[in-house]
Amino acid sequence: MTVWDDLVGQDRVQEQLAAAARDADALVTAAGVGEQVPPGSKMTHAWLFTGPPGSGRSTAARAFAAALQCTSPDRALGGAPGCGFCDGCHTSLIGTHADVEVVRTDLLSIGVKETRELVRRAQLSPAVGRWQVIVLEDADRLTEGAGNVLLKAVEEPAPRTVWLLCAPSLEDVLPTIRSRCRHLTLRTPPVDAVADVLIRRDGIDPERAASAARATQGHIDRARRLATDERARSRRAAVLKLPLRVEDIGGCLKAAQELIDTATDDAKQVSEEVDAKETEEMKAALGAAAGGRLPRGTAGVMKELEDRQKRRKTRTQRDSLDLALTDLTGFYRDVLAIQLGSRIALANTDAEDALDQVARSSTPERTLRRIEAVIACRRALDRNVAPLLAVEAMTMALRAG
């Protein structure tokens, strides 16, 4: 098992990263014996991984980080870095390597303060590994100020530091940053490849794995969750019934409220346990006795923690809503395929009756307008429009067609 095994359906990207890892290994070796850096190296100090959700951007970045830290003795015999078994590979993949910093956020954005800390770390030499690697999984969530802070570090990197940035598209990253990165575009993995991974790695029943992969159209993480979580399947089934419930204004408003309530419940369930643990740990760190009062001067710290937890809950709610809207877009995509007589495989084969009913009662033009309404709702949520208002506007547009 190599570090690339989790990278599904990305052969071209894998080849480029493997070649860069070989050159990186040669660079470190050459530097160790005082030789000059060979010309034409495929290795560079900053990379930008882009691709649709579920394509494996962060997986590719982590695999590359592991390959850069590979210490397998087979390298001396011509073996490629990224064996997956050595200490460098193993600790990088599980997140415990001292020189691999993986940054992700469960908040709405990454601010200047957090970015400055990353830049400070990027100036350090590797402690135990071959490279200092910083994986920024949510580069699209950098605020403008944070992006400007990061720019200087990417523009003038330390000799043994590598930045690996991940974002959905080039447009989600500041032009000044993306112009200084080597760009790799990942594609949506084939449905069959995703199903094979679920069967082989997660031991999921082949029929359920195929259904989940087809329903999520190649999104690996969503497919795994759909195949293993009964609640996720129930929520998706409820979303796919929404197009049949918007026949009148009352139905539109009720469906919108239920969608918001479900997303709120999801966010509450996810955050409650984490929030309670974080709060107790913070109180203990501040010196509060069990069940006792906090020391003086610590109220500000607790208030900052509460604010961060509220922002995380908002992000979780919006992520849940976005997942529902993605399923809804897939539903109308199937409706359009039926209306146009397309031969493409349907994603929602478990809702064929509803698909046929909606397809017969409308036209392709109306279906396209409904898809546009769902997309408009997602954009409104990105602009911080009140979720209930955005979803109500969408359901009314779905009714009008």
C-alpha positions as CSV (number, residue, x, y, z in Angstrom):
1,M,0.0,0.0,0.0
2,T,1.5,3.3,-1.1
3,V,0.5,6.8,-0.1
4,W,-1.3,7.2,-3.4
5,D,-3.8,4.4,-2.8
6,D,-6.5,6.7,-1.4
7,L,-6.2,9.0,-4.5
8,V,-9.1,7.6,-6.6
9,G,-9.3,8.2,-10.4
10,Q,-6.5,10.8,-10.5
11,D,-3.8,9.0,-12.5
12,R,-2.4,12.1,-14.2
13,V,-2.2,14.1,-11.0
14,Q,-0.6,11.1,-9.2
15,E,2.1,10.8,-11.9
16,Q,2.9,14.5,-11.6
17,L,3.1,14.4,-7.8
18,A,5.2,11.2,-7.8
19,A,7.7,12.8,-10.3
20,A,7.9,15.9,-8.1
21,A,8.4,13.7,-5.0
22,R,11.4,12.0,-6.7
23,D,12.9,15.3,-7.6
24,A,12.3,16.6,-4.0
25,D,14.1,13.5,-2.7
26,A,17.0,14.2,-5.1
27,L,17.1,17.9,-4.0
28,V,17.4,17.0,-0.3
29,T,20.1,14.4,-1.1
30,A,22.0,16.8,-3.2
31,A,21.9,19.5,-0.6
32,G,23.1,17.1,2.0
33,V,26.3,16.4,0.0
34,G,26.8,19.9,-1.2
35,E,25.8,19.4,-4.8
36,Q,23.8,22.0,-6.8
37,V,20.1,21.7,-7.4
38,P,19.6,19.9,-10.7
39,P,18.1,22.0,-13.5
40,G,14.5,21.3,-14.7
41,S,13.3,20.0,-11.4
42,K,9.6,19.2,-11.2
43,M,9.6,20.2,-7.5
44,T,8.5,23.6,-6.4
45,H,7.7,25.4,-3.1
46,A,4.0,26.1,-3.6
47,W,1.2,24.0,-5.0
48,L,-2.5,24.7,-5.6
49,F,-4.9,21.7,-5.8
50,T,-8.3,22.5,-7.3
51,G,-11.2,20.3,-8.2
52,P,-14.9,19.8,-7.5
53,P,-16.1,18.7,-4.0
54,G,-15.2,15.0,-3.4
55,S,-12.4,14.9,-6.0
56,G,-9.8,14.3,-3.3
57,R,-8.0,17.6,-3.1
58,S,-6.9,17.2,0.5
59,T,-6.2,13.5,0.0
60,A,-3.8,14.4,-2.9
61,A,-2.1,17.1,-0.7
62,R,-1.7,14.7,2.2
63,A,-0.3,11.9,0.0
64,F,2.2,14.3,-1.5
65,A,3.2,15.5,2.0
66,A,3.8,11.9,3.0
67,A,5.9,11.2,-0.1
68,L,8.0,14.3,0.6
69,Q,8.8,12.9,4.1
70,C,9.4,9.3,3.0
71,T,12.4,7.7,4.5
72,S,12.1,4.2,2.9
73,P,15.5,2.6,2.3
74,D,14.2,1.4,-1.1
75,R,14.8,5.0,-2.4
76,A,18.5,4.3,-2.5
77,L,17.8,1.3,-4.8
78,G,15.7,3.3,-7.2
79,G,12.4,3.0,-5.4
80,A,9.9,5.9,-5.5
81,P,9.2,8.0,-2.4
82,G,5.8,7.3,-0.9
83,C,6.1,3.7,0.3
84,G,3.3,4.2,2.8
85,F,5.1,2.0,5.5
86,C,8.1,4.0,6.7
87,D,7.8,6.3,9.7
88,G,7.8,9.4,7.6
89,C,4.9,8.2,5.4
90,H,2.9,6.7,8.3
91,T,3.1,9.7,10.7
92,S,2.3,12.1,7.8
93,L,-0.8,10.2,6.8
94,I,-2.2,9.9,10.4
95,G,-1.4,13.5,11.3
96,T,1.4,13.2,13.8
97,H,4.5,14.1,11.9
98,A,6.3,17.1,13.5
99,D,7.0,18.8,10.1
100,V,3.6,18.3,8.5
101,E,1.0,20.9,9.5
102,V,-2.6,20.2,8.2
103,V,-4.8,23.2,8.5
104,R,-8.6,22.9,8.1
105,T,-11.3,25.1,9.6
106,D,-14.8,24.3,10.9
107,L,-15.5,28.1,10.9
108,L,-16.7,30.3,8.1
109,S,-13.3,31.8,7.4
110,I,-9.6,31.7,8.2
111,G,-8.4,35.0,9.7
112,V,-5.2,37.0,9.8
113,K,-4.2,35.8,13.3
114,E,-4.2,32.1,12.3
115,T,-2.4,32.8,9.0
116,R,0.4,34.8,10.8
117,E,1.0,31.7,13.0
118,L,1.3,29.6,9.9
119,V,3.7,32.0,8.3
120,R,5.8,32.0,11.4
121,R,6.0,28.2,11.3
122,A,6.9,28.2,7.6
123,Q,10.1,30.0,8.4
124,L,11.3,27.2,10.6
125,S,13.7,24.5,9.4
126,P,12.4,20.9,9.5
127,A,12.7,19.4,13.0
128,V,12.9,15.7,12.2
129,G,11.7,15.4,8.5
130,R,13.1,16.3,5.1
131,W,10.7,19.2,4.5
132,Q,8.5,21.6,6.4
133,V,5.1,21.0,4.8
134,I,2.0,23.1,5.4
135,V,-1.3,21.7,4.0
136,L,-4.0,24.4,3.9
137,E,-7.2,22.5,3.1
138,D,-9.5,25.5,3.0
139,A,-7.5,28.1,1.1
140,D,-10.8,29.4,-0.3
141,R,-11.8,30.5,3.2
142,L,-8.9,32.9,3.7
143,T,-10.1,36.4,4.3
144,E,-8.6,39.1,2.1
145,G,-6.3,40.2,4.9
146,A,-5.2,36.6,5.6
147,G,-4.5,36.1,1.9
148,N,-2.2,39.1,1.9
149,V,-0.4,37.8,4.9
150,L,0.1,34.4,3.2
151,L,1.3,36.0,-0.1
152,K,4.6,37.2,1.4
153,A,5.4,33.7,2.7
154,V,4.5,32.0,-0.6
155,E,6.5,34.7,-2.5
156,E,9.6,34.3,-0.5
157,P,9.6,30.8,1.0
158,A,12.1,29.3,3.3
159,P,14.5,26.8,1.5
160,R,12.9,23.6,2.8
161,T,9.3,24.7,3.2
162,V,6.4,23.5,0.9
163,W,2.9,25.1,0.8
164,L,0.1,22.8,-0.4
165,L,-3.1,24.8,-0.9
166,C,-6.5,23.3,-1.6
167,A,-9.5,25.1,-3.1
168,P,-12.5,24.3,-5.3
169,S,-11.3,26.5,-8.2
170,L,-8.7,29.0,-9.2
171,E,-11.1,31.9,-8.8
172,D,-11.4,31.0,-5.0
173,V,-7.8,32.1,-4.4
174,L,-6.3,35.5,-4.7
175,P,-4.7,36.0,-8.2
176,T,-1.4,37.0,-6.6
177,I,-1.2,33.8,-4.6
178,R,-2.3,31.4,-7.4
179,S,0.2,32.9,-9.8
180,R,3.0,31.8,-7.5
181,C,1.8,28.2,-7.2
182,R,2.0,25.2,-9.4
183,H,-1.6,24.3,-10.3
184,L,-3.0,20.8,-10.3
185,T,-6.6,20.1,-11.3
186,L,-8.4,17.0,-10.0
187,R,-11.5,15.6,-11.7
188,T,-14.6,14.0,-10.2
189,P,-13.7,10.3,-9.7
190,P,-15.6,7.7,-11.8
191,V,-18.6,6.2,-10.0
192,D,-17.2,2.7,-10.5
193,A,-13.9,3.6,-8.9
194,V,-15.6,5.1,-5.9
195,A,-17.8,2.0,-5.4
196,D,-14.7,-0.2,-5.6
197,V,-13.0,1.8,-2.9
198,L,-16.0,1.5,-0.6
199,I,-16.1,-2.2,-1.2
200,R,-12.4,-2.8,-0.9
201,R,-11.4,-0.5,1.9
202,D,-14.6,-0.1,4.0
203,G,-16.1,-3.5,3.5
204,I,-19.4,-2.1,2.3
205,D,-21.9,-4.4,0.5
206,P,-21.4,-4.1,-3.3
207,E,-25.0,-3.1,-4.0
208,R,-25.1,-0.4,-1.3
209,A,-21.6,0.8,-2.4
210,A,-22.7,1.1,-6.0
211,S,-25.9,2.9,-5.0
212,A,-24.1,5.4,-2.7
213,A,-21.4,6.1,-5.3
214,R,-24.1,6.7,-8.0
215,A,-26.2,8.9,-5.8
216,T,-23.3,11.2,-4.9
217,Q,-21.9,11.2,-8.4
218,G,-18.3,10.3,-7.4
219,H,-18.0,12.3,-4.1
220,I,-16.0,9.8,-2.0
221,D,-16.6,11.2,1.5
222,R,-20.4,11.7,0.9
223,A,-20.6,8.2,-0.7
224,R,-19.0,6.7,2.4
225,R,-21.3,8.5,4.7
226,L,-24.4,7.6,2.7
227,A,-23.4,4.0,2.7
228,T,-22.7,3.8,6.4
229,D,-25.1,6.2,8.1
230,E,-28.8,5.5,8.2
231,R,-29.6,9.0,9.2
232,A,-27.8,10.4,6.2
233,R,-29.9,8.1,3.9
234,S,-33.1,9.2,5.7
235,R,-32.3,12.9,5.3
236,R,-31.5,12.4,1.6
237,A,-34.8,10.6,1.0
238,A,-36.6,13.5,2.6
239,V,-34.8,16.0,0.4
240,L,-35.7,14.0,-2.8
241,K,-39.4,14.2,-1.8
242,L,-39.3,18.0,-1.6
243,P,-40.1,18.6,-5.4
244,L,-43.4,16.9,-4.9
245,R,-44.3,19.1,-1.9
246,V,-44.1,22.5,-3.5
247,E,-47.5,22.5,-5.2
248,D,-48.9,25.4,-3.1
249,I,-47.5,28.3,-1.1
250,G,-48.2,26.5,2.2
251,G,-46.3,23.5,1.0
252,C,-43.4,25.7,-0.1
253,L,-43.0,27.4,3.3
254,K,-43.4,24.2,5.2
255,A,-40.8,22.4,3.2
256,A,-38.4,25.3,3.6
257,Q,-38.8,25.4,7.4
258,E,-38.3,21.6,7.6
259,L,-35.1,21.9,5.6
260,I,-33.8,24.6,7.9
261,D,-34.8,22.6,11.0
262,T,-33.0,19.5,9.8
263,A,-29.8,21.5,9.1
264,T,-30.1,23.1,12.5
265,D,-30.6,19.7,14.3
266,D,-27.5,18.4,12.4
267,A,-25.4,21.3,13.5
268,K,-26.6,21.0,17.1
269,Q,-25.9,17.2,17.2
270,V,-22.4,17.7,15.8
271,S,-21.5,20.7,18.0
272,E,-23.0,19.8,21.4
273,E,-20.5,17.0,22.2
274,V,-17.5,18.9,20.8
275,D,-18.5,22.2,22.5
276,A,-19.0,20.5,25.9
277,K,-15.5,18.8,25.7
278,E,-13.8,22.0,24.6
279,T,-15.5,24.0,27.4
280,E,-14.4,21.6,30.1
281,E,-10.9,21.4,28.8
282,M,-10.7,25.2,28.7
283,K,-12.0,25.5,32.2
284,A,-9.4,23.0,33.4
285,A,-6.6,24.8,31.6
286,L,-7.7,28.1,33.3
287,G,-7.5,26.5,36.7
288,A,-11.2,26.2,37.6
289,A,-11.9,23.4,40.1
290,A,-14.5,20.8,39.2
291,G,-17.8,22.5,39.3
292,G,-16.2,25.6,40.7
293,R,-15.9,29.2,39.6
294,L,-13.5,30.4,37.0
295,P,-10.5,32.5,38.2
296,R,-10.8,36.3,37.7
297,G,-9.7,37.7,34.4
298,T,-10.7,34.6,32.4
299,A,-14.1,35.7,31.3
300,G,-12.7,37.1,28.0
301,V,-11.1,33.8,27.1
302,M,-14.4,31.9,27.7
303,K,-16.3,34.5,25.7
304,E,-13.9,34.0,22.8
305,L,-14.4,30.3,22.9
306,E,-18.2,30.7,22.9
307,D,-18.0,33.0,19.9
308,R,-15.8,30.5,18.0
309,Q,-18.3,27.7,18.8
310,K,-21.2,29.7,17.5
311,R,-19.3,30.4,14.2
312,R,-18.6,26.7,13.9
313,K,-22.2,25.8,14.5
314,T,-23.2,28.3,11.7
315,R,-20.7,26.7,9.4
316,T,-22.0,23.2,10.2
317,Q,-25.6,24.3,9.5
318,R,-24.6,25.8,6.2
319,D,-22.7,22.7,5.2
320,S,-25.7,20.6,6.0
321,L,-27.9,22.9,3.9
322,D,-25.5,22.9,1.0
323,L,-25.5,19.1,1.0
324,A,-29.3,19.0,0.8
325,L,-29.2,21.6,-2.1
326,T,-26.6,19.4,-3.9
327,D,-28.9,16.4,-3.6
328,L,-31.8,18.6,-4.9
329,T,-29.7,19.7,-7.9
330,G,-28.9,16.0,-8.7
331,F,-32.7,15.3,-8.6
332,Y,-33.5,17.9,-11.2
333,R,-30.5,16.9,-13.3
334,D,-32.1,13.4,-13.5
335,V,-35.4,15.0,-14.4
336,L,-33.8,16.9,-17.2
337,A,-32.1,13.7,-18.5
338,I,-35.4,11.9,-18.6
339,Q,-37.1,14.8,-20.4
340,L,-34.4,15.0,-23.0
341,G,-34.2,11.3,-23.5
342,S,-30.6,11.2,-22.5
343,R,-28.8,7.9,-22.1
344,I,-26.7,9.0,-19.1
345,A,-27.1,6.9,-16.0
346,L,-29.5,8.4,-13.4
347,A,-28.0,9.2,-10.0
348,N,-31.2,8.8,-8.0
349,T,-32.5,5.5,-9.2
350,D,-34.2,5.0,-5.8
351,A,-36.5,7.9,-6.6
352,E,-37.5,7.0,-10.1
353,D,-41.3,7.3,-9.4
354,A,-40.8,10.9,-8.2
355,L,-38.5,11.7,-11.1
356,D,-41.0,10.4,-13.7
357,Q,-43.8,12.3,-12.0
358,V,-41.9,15.6,-12.1
359,A,-40.6,15.0,-15.6
360,R,-44.1,14.4,-17.0
361,S,-45.6,17.5,-15.3
362,S,-43.1,20.0,-16.5
363,T,-40.8,20.9,-19.5
364,P,-37.0,21.0,-19.8
365,E,-37.1,24.8,-19.7
366,R,-38.9,24.7,-16.4
367,T,-36.4,22.1,-15.1
368,L,-33.5,24.4,-16.0
369,R,-35.1,27.3,-14.2
370,R,-35.5,25.1,-11.1
371,I,-31.8,24.1,-11.2
372,E,-31.0,27.8,-11.5
373,A,-33.2,28.5,-8.4
374,V,-31.2,25.9,-6.4
375,I,-27.9,27.4,-7.5
376,A,-29.2,30.9,-6.7
377,C,-30.0,29.7,-3.2
378,R,-26.5,28.3,-2.7
379,R,-25.0,31.7,-3.8
380,A,-27.4,33.6,-1.4
381,L,-26.2,31.4,1.5
382,D,-22.6,32.2,0.5
383,R,-23.4,35.9,0.8
384,N,-24.8,35.4,4.3
385,V,-28.4,35.8,3.4
386,A,-30.7,34.5,6.2
387,P,-31.0,30.8,5.5
388,L,-34.8,30.6,5.9
389,L,-35.3,33.5,3.6
390,A,-33.0,32.0,1.0
391,V,-34.6,28.6,1.1
392,E,-38.2,30.0,1.1
393,A,-37.3,32.0,-2.1
394,M,-36.0,28.8,-3.6
395,T,-39.0,26.7,-2.9
396,M,-41.3,29.4,-4.3
397,A,-39.2,29.4,-7.4
398,L,-39.4,25.6,-7.6
399,R,-43.2,25.9,-7.5
400,A,-43.3,28.5,-10.2
401,G,-40.8,26.7,-12.4
